Amino acid sequence: QVQLVESGGDSVQAGGSLRLSCAASGFTFSRYAMNWYRRAPGKERELVAGIRNGGSTNYADSVKGRFTISRDNAKNTVYLQIDSLKLEDTAVYYCNVVIAWTNVWGQGTQVTVSS
């Protein structure tokens, strides 16, 4: 069974940092691109970062320079390092993988940024 489990969300002050983790299981992790999405209150879900199996990355314009996605294939884990947090980063962050044309999602982890 394919599973994604996020962790690391917290309540932090603006300007602070967090590292989110997503533990994956049930598939050959190293063969798949992994993504981080987020959904802020009252807003649509948006893709914030992706990393391909070969290591190339992409980011939403709103997070470039502040977010870093990485992966550790030995641990079947993808990370999202978040620096210089802004109030607008407040959201539930979700790990995602597409397997056989199907989106698989984790349960989400809450990031709350305060002033």
Backbone as CSV, one residue per row, in Angstrom:
resi,resn,N_x,N_y,N_z,CA_x,CA_y,CA_z,C_x,C_y,C_z
1,GLN,0.843,-1.175,0.000,0.000,0.000,0.000,0.891,1.243,0.000
2,VAL,0.601,2.155,-0.896,1.357,3.394,-0.984,0.915,4.328,0.134
3,GLN,1.884,4.839,0.877,1.580,5.757,1.960,2.602,6.883,2.008
4,LEU,2.117,8.063,2.345,2.948,9.233,2.571,2.565,9.823,3.915
5,VAL,3.546,10.074,4.754,3.293,10.595,6.085,4.159,11.820,6.313
6,GLU,3.511,12.972,6.425,4.223,14.225,6.651,4.426,14.475,8.140
7,SER,5.469,15.214,8.439,5.723,15.638,9.800,6.555,16.914,9.764
8,GLY,6.657,17.561,10.898,7.513,18.726,11.023,6.803,20.055,11.080
9,GLY,5.516,20.081,10.794,4.785,21.332,10.870,4.719,21.847,12.295
10,ASP,4.639,23.164,12.425,4.647,23.781,13.742,4.145,25.208,13.630
11,SER,4.003,25.840,14.772,3.698,27.262,14.840,4.985,28.011,15.114
12,VAL,5.334,28.934,14.221,6.594,29.652,14.326,6.374,31.126,14.012
13,GLN,7.338,31.934,14.388,7.278,33.354,14.097,7.786,33.656,12.693
14,ALA,7.263,34.711,12.124,7.758,35.162,10.830,9.267,35.343,10.879
15,GLY,9.920,34.914,9.817,11.368,34.963,9.752,12.050,33.697,10.210
16,GLY,11.309,32.810,10.836,11.866,31.566,11.313,11.948,30.514,10.236
17,SER,12.338,29.306,10.649,12.550,28.209,9.718,11.899,26.933,10.219
18,LEU,11.579,26.066,9.285,11.064,24.740,9.566,11.605,23.770,8.533
19,ARG,11.700,22.514,8.913,11.958,21.466,7.952,10.849,20.435,8.031
20,LEU,10.134,20.295,6.932,9.085,19.297,6.834,9.650,18.012,6.252
21,SER,9.117,16.895,6.702,9.537,15.597,6.203,8.333,14.825,5.697
22,CYS,8.573,13.989,4.711,7.550,13.103,4.183,8.157,11.727,4.035
23,ALA,7.681,10.797,4.835,8.142,9.416,4.779,7.251,8.625,3.837
24,ALA,7.865,7.999,2.845,7.130,7.280,1.816,7.332,5.779,1.953
25,SER,6.316,5.031,1.579,6.410,3.583,1.601,5.438,2.995,0.589
26,GLY,5.680,1.754,0.213,4.772,1.052,-0.672,5.074,1.184,-2.154
27,PHE,6.157,1.843,-2.502,6.560,1.970,-3.891,8.063,2.193,-3.956
28,THR,8.614,2.069,-5.144,10.048,2.255,-5.316,10.342,3.744,-5.360
29,PHE,10.606,4.282,-4.203,10.704,5.724,-4.002,11.665,6.389,-4.983
30,SER,12.812,5.790,-5.197,13.858,6.420,-5.995,13.479,6.609,-7.461
31,ARG,12.447,5.947,-7.921,12.037,6.033,-9.315,11.044,7.152,-9.590
32,TYR,10.543,7.803,-8.557,9.440,8.739,-8.720,9.793,10.160,-8.332
33,ALA,9.213,11.092,-9.071,9.245,12.481,-8.659,8.346,12.671,-7.440
34,MET,8.746,13.559,-6.552,7.979,13.869,-5.355,7.673,15.358,-5.326
35,ASN,6.544,15.680,-4.734,6.083,17.065,-4.720,5.612,17.473,-3.332
36,TRP,5.709,18.771,-3.075,5.063,19.390,-1.930,4.018,20.380,-2.429
37,TYR,2.822,20.259,-1.892,1.742,21.199,-2.132,1.363,21.856,-0.811
38,ARG,0.628,22.945,-0.902,0.067,23.538,0.294,-1.311,24.109,0.001
39,ARG,-2.110,24.201,1.042,-3.427,24.813,0.944,-3.608,25.778,2.108
40,ALA,-3.663,27.034,1.777,-3.875,28.070,2.770,-5.364,28.264,2.988
41,PRO,-5.755,28.798,4.139,-7.179,29.024,4.403,-7.829,29.880,3.321
42,GLY,-8.922,29.389,2.773,-9.656,30.129,1.773,-9.028,30.165,0.400
43,LYS,-7.968,29.411,0.193,-7.281,29.416,-1.090,-7.216,28.017,-1.685
44,GLU,-6.940,27.966,-2.971,-6.787,26.696,-3.652,-5.443,26.059,-3.313
45,ARG,-5.411,24.761,-3.424,-4.162,24.036,-3.249,-3.179,24.432,-4.343
46,GLU,-1.937,24.624,-3.977,-0.934,25.005,-4.946,0.329,24.165,-4.793
47,LEU,0.962,23.908,-5.908,2.251,23.230,-5.915,3.322,24.215,-5.489
48,VAL,4.103,23.857,-4.488,5.162,24.740,-4.032,6.541,24.257,-4.444
49,ALA,6.735,22.954,-4.564,8.048,22.441,-4.923,7.941,21.020,-5.440
50,GLY,8.831,20.658,-6.333,8.911,19.303,-6.830,10.354,18.897,-7.026
51,ILE,10.599,17.610,-6.929,11.936,17.079,-7.169,11.804,15.797,-7.972
52,ARG,12.528,15.709,-9.076,12.479,14.537,-9.925,13.385,13.444,-9.382
53,ASN,13.227,12.261,-9.966,14.040,11.148,-9.484,15.531,11.396,-9.692
54,GLY,15.872,12.174,-10.714,17.254,12.519,-10.963,17.777,13.678,-10.140
55,GLY,16.902,14.313,-9.359,17.330,15.353,-8.453,17.017,16.771,-8.871
56,SER,16.566,16.989,-10.095,16.227,18.338,-10.508,15.004,18.823,-9.743
57,THR,14.935,20.124,-9.516,13.895,20.698,-8.674,13.165,21.823,-9.377
58,ASN,11.977,22.112,-8.890,11.219,23.254,-9.348,10.460,23.836,-8.167
59,TYR,10.198,25.152,-8.240,9.559,25.858,-7.153,8.547,26.856,-7.683
60,ALA,7.518,27.079,-6.889,6.624,28.183,-7.175,7.374,29.493,-6.995
61,ASP,7.008,30.482,-7.789,7.687,31.770,-7.703,7.625,32.362,-6.298
62,SER,6.536,32.129,-5.603,6.343,32.715,-4.291,7.288,32.174,-3.231
63,VAL,7.919,31.038,-3.499,8.784,30.427,-2.491,10.232,30.314,-2.939
64,LYS,10.535,30.691,-4.152,11.903,30.600,-4.645,12.848,31.412,-3.771
65,GLY,13.958,30.808,-3.440,14.931,31.459,-2.593,14.715,31.234,-1.119
66,ARG,13.551,30.733,-0.743,13.249,30.496,0.666,13.009,29.021,0.977
67,PHE,12.469,28.282,0.018,12.172,26.867,0.210,13.191,26.022,-0.548
68,THR,13.549,24.896,0.032,14.446,23.954,-0.626,13.887,22.549,-0.478
69,ILE,13.647,21.893,-1.592,13.193,20.513,-1.568,14.395,19.599,-1.781
70,SER,14.409,18.503,-1.066,15.486,17.536,-1.203,14.936,16.141,-0.929
71,ARG,15.729,15.148,-1.243,15.284,13.778,-0.995,16.449,12.927,-0.548
72,ASP,16.127,11.935,0.248,17.090,10.946,0.692,16.512,9.594,0.297
73,ASN,16.986,9.065,-0.815,16.418,7.819,-1.322,16.685,6.637,-0.394
74,ALA,17.781,6.685,0.344,18.071,5.612,1.284,17.063,5.561,2.416
75,LYS,16.459,6.703,2.718,15.473,6.780,3.787,14.048,6.873,3.277
76,ASN,13.872,6.840,1.969,12.541,6.987,1.369,11.827,8.229,1.905
77,THR,12.548,9.321,1.942,12.031,10.535,2.549,12.322,11.739,1.671
78,VAL,11.336,12.602,1.550,11.513,13.879,0.882,11.325,14.978,1.917
79,TYR,12.115,16.034,1.795,12.113,17.119,2.765,11.740,18.438,2.097
80,LEU,11.234,19.329,2.903,11.040,20.706,2.477,11.600,21.615,3.561
81,GLN,12.734,22.217,3.269,13.332,23.189,4.166,12.719,24.541,3.869
82,ILE,12.152,25.158,4.881,11.484,26.441,4.727,12.224,27.470,5.570
83,ASP,12.726,28.490,4.932,13.428,29.571,5.617,12.698,30.884,5.388
84,SER,13.006,31.844,6.241,12.423,33.186,6.126,10.908,33.123,5.986
85,LEU,10.292,32.428,6.902,8.849,32.227,6.844,8.089,33.545,6.849
86,LYS,7.047,33.582,6.051,6.160,34.725,5.962,4.765,34.319,6.420
87,LEU,3.976,35.306,6.799,2.615,35.032,7.235,1.842,34.262,6.172
88,GLU,2.055,34.591,4.918,1.328,33.947,3.840,1.743,32.505,3.593
89,ASP,2.772,32.033,4.287,3.148,30.628,4.207,2.270,29.743,5.080
90,THR,1.444,30.349,5.908,0.541,29.576,6.748,-0.366,28.712,5.876
91,ALA,-0.321,27.412,6.091,-1.075,26.481,5.258,-0.886,25.073,5.799
92,VAL,-1.698,24.176,5.282,-1.447,22.758,5.467,-0.589,22.305,4.294
93,TYR,0.511,21.674,4.593,1.448,21.228,3.575,1.296,19.733,3.354
94,TYR,1.211,19.347,2.083,0.968,17.968,1.702,2.085,17.432,0.826
95,CYS,2.474,16.226,1.087,3.376,15.484,0.229,2.564,14.777,-0.845
96,ASN,3.136,14.638,-2.030,2.403,14.075,-3.156,3.320,13.273,-4.067
97,VAL,2.769,12.196,-4.611,3.434,11.441,-5.670,2.367,10.973,-6.644
98,VAL,2.716,10.919,-7.912,1.811,10.397,-8.930,2.305,9.024,-9.329
99,ILE,1.481,8.032,-9.108,1.807,6.654,-9.437,0.690,6.092,-10.297
100,ALA,1.044,5.647,-11.498,0.051,5.069,-12.422,-1.128,6.014,-12.611
101,TRP,-0.822,7.269,-12.920,-1.800,8.319,-13.200,-2.688,8.659,-12.013
102,THR,-2.299,8.259,-10.824,-3.090,8.508,-9.631,-2.304,9.351,-8.641
103,ASN,-2.915,10.424,-8.174,-2.312,11.240,-7.133,-2.445,10.549,-5.780
104,VAL,-1.332,10.459,-5.078,-1.319,9.946,-3.718,-0.911,11.085,-2.799
105,TRP,-1.656,11.257,-1.733,-1.448,12.375,-0.810,-1.200,11.885,0.602
106,GLY,-0.394,12.628,1.326,-0.274,12.411,2.747,-1.408,13.091,3.485
107,GLN,-1.379,12.986,4.796,-2.451,13.559,5.610,-2.292,15.062,5.810
108,GLY,-1.123,15.577,5.541,-0.848,16.990,5.695,-0.247,17.324,7.042
109,THR,0.507,18.407,7.070,1.074,18.908,8.314,0.902,20.424,8.338
110,GLN,0.459,20.938,9.468,0.093,22.344,9.590,1.308,23.206,9.883
111,VAL,1.462,24.241,9.079,2.457,25.276,9.327,1.707,26.565,9.611
112,THR,1.958,27.139,10.769,1.319,28.386,11.150,2.397,29.414,11.464
113,VAL,2.331,30.544,10.785,3.325,31.595,10.945,2.664,32.793,11.615
114,SER,3.253,33.261,12.685,2.727,34.395,13.427,3.683,35.575,13.336
115,SER,3.147,36.761,13.531,3.957,37.967,13.478,4.604,38.262,14.811
